């Protein structure tokens, strides 16, 4: 039992030993552990202090962790809670991990999106050891007590506050603005740049306004303000543009002593707080704060540092930007521009230029590039190695030419960049003209003597080699070699006139500048006119000019000259010429003065070995033919009922804008009839139909338009045409053909009119004779044609009453006072004036019934003449009272019915004439008041009264009337008219 | 009698000089140049345009905004008109001296607010010189009239409304506004003086 017990005790003892050993082995560890964790860790933070940074809107927390037992560092986690307005309103929870030393004061900041002044904040925290050396479980400590952060305590007594003040905001970020109404106003309006903004209420008197993605408006910031009852209150949000990364960052040195780094800073952020720029060099560890926002200088040290690693850091309130470059000092040498560049020893063809450079180091050379520019183009370029002074001889220059020399240099050891250029102008010296002037002549013969106008072209700058001062003209008479005439024509004249005699001459022209003369140009003049009778050819111009060719006349020609006028339409002619070599038989004449539609005349001369010019050919052409610009003035003639002739004889074809190939005759008829033979129907631009006749011959300048209709209206137009078209169709003339007989009428009427006119002239010239013959003042009855008529028709025995028989003409019986004269003598009284005389009147003949005069009248009608009184509209007017005793009327005319008629008419008249108005007018056959001898004193002429009319007096044979008183008595008017006179 | 005339002539000359300066001030303050807000002819417009709305709004008016350091604008015109010439001269002289001081503060404010744009600062500097010159002219008039010389002008103390950018803008607005008021009042007053001593 004991043994078994003992055996049983042995394993037990071993186990106990092992256990003891294990425990002994663990004892040190345990001892160590007991050193660290044997005491409970003081996890609760102490001395928690909360402060407010209003500018940054941050809460700053500060606390300590008291751990008196351990000296090692521990990693710990601090859990921080932030509440707003009240402790229970937790708005932020964050674990802050850090390594904590013993008695270390810890800091932590929290930026609030809401301005801290607008709300009370509460902060508390707890801790936990988060160190791998501490086995789990890791437990949070207890929360600290709430710490209060109240920024409103510092506010004054204003009724309204707006926060945050002067907040710096980066463009594109979000910002919250709030206001606090201290007296709990509820009628507060808030505006962002005058725009009403609505916010959200955070507390009883706190409102917040959140702005997202704010933008830059102006440097002075964005205004936010609120208006209540008092003054408006507001804040300015200072919005900054985003800081850009510097661009094009590079460094270089001009002298291997100072490095200059430059960059493009980008847009201005717009804030007063400018970003700072710092240059940091990593190899040397040096840095410098740059004074400029786009450039920074770096002093090269003397330690032969060749490589530089620069980092440029741009930094502002919100962010940092950096850019780096690796820079080899030797590879970034940008020398300064050379200086003192001067030309020296400038001749006509050579010049030496010198310049200086700023040395780089003691052993370094510069590679300089010398450029020579003429007329703005680089014509020479040379590279020269220079240490201090540079010099180079420029050759192959042109005389009297302005050049520009310019120099730039680069670092010879390693080319990187040319320096700035410097330049200097210089002009080479003059030389004698290198070429003879191009001379031509125009020869005119005045009275058989040639007058030569010499023309020359100014030498080109290349050949003038300086300023041409004058031209020498040497005229040599070849027939008299001793005769030499020298003219000096000052420049810039390009012509001179020389009058010669009929000898042959050689004229030499040289151009002179300040250095000397040019080679001579020679022309020879013959004393006699050459052959001008050369037929003119035609040619067409092209875009390049006038191509022309000719046939040489002699094999010894030394050249050819083509001459023309640039503006032939303007006088005087601007003579142009072109010299051609002896091998040329064609050329193209071009000129900037050539215009389309202008006729140019060219003359081609052949130059002999003696420099004599012979006219070879004449040519005329247009650069481009145009349609005629105007139409000829057309005369129309020979107008008949069926045709007319058109002619335009003096039409100047040379002034036209193209070669006239012919003419079109347009004919328009009102009736629109068919076109006549030879005409073709065509449409004008106004769509009117027209007939057109084409005249192919430009020399034909007359045209007969035939087959016309009589009495028809036509319009015609004659227009020339060239290869480019016809002339203007806007000047139609009208013509109307006469009828077929009009010409006959003209042939008859015109002579008749002429004849009548001649008769009238004759009558006028022979009026007195005619009057005497045809209507004398006292007609001669014997000469009356009536007489012959009566004789012929009635009675061959009829006779004419003789004037001498008219003694008893005074047939009226007038009871007039004594002394009164005969009523008709020398006076012309109206009936009213004679009213009181109461004469006794003789009844003669009744007046005509249809008499329309002022009163009833009785007129005698003398068929032998009816001029005088009747023409004047009045007759002898004699009042006749009806109460007068009636006399028996004798026969008045040979035809009995005439007397009867008269008597009857008279009786009727009496019956019709009212009492007191009836008159008896009697016109004496004595001198008419209108007779031609009015000037003679009146010898009792009976003056007719108005409306009396002496119609006719007619001699009646006694046998037919009344018995004659005596045999000798001829038929007298008295006897004829009033036989009653004898009754008294 | 001759001495009185001499004094009157001197006063007239000085008043005319002051009036010329005032007209320059008026031209500088009030003549707007819409095409060029930075024209030197439009101090107020340029200054306010750069501040943004509401200050640049032509209809903006905040009569309650004031600076206690500025000369008072509360005195009704009737009372002002009833004051003796000497008193009015003294008040006007003090006012323009005060404005010359305030313009300096406004310049500093603008420098802070408007970095990099010296045009408004230049205009304020010009206005300050003119206000200072007018104050000197007024002092000379007072001396010529035998009035007590104005008290030695003391430097301006702390001026309110400068604790934030917004209030700086308000301060500039009030200075310009009140300066315009005093300029108008001075023109009228000096016109009266001119008429009075021209007789």
Interface residues (C-beta under 8 A of the other chain):
Chain A: X162 X165 X166 X191 X193 X194 X217 X218 X219 X220 X221 X222 X223 X225 X230 X231 X232 X233 X234 X235 X236 X238 X268 X271 X272 X274
Chain B: X50 X51 X52 X53 X54 X55 X57 X62 X64 X65 X112 X113 X114 X115 X116 X117 X163 X164 X165 X166 X169
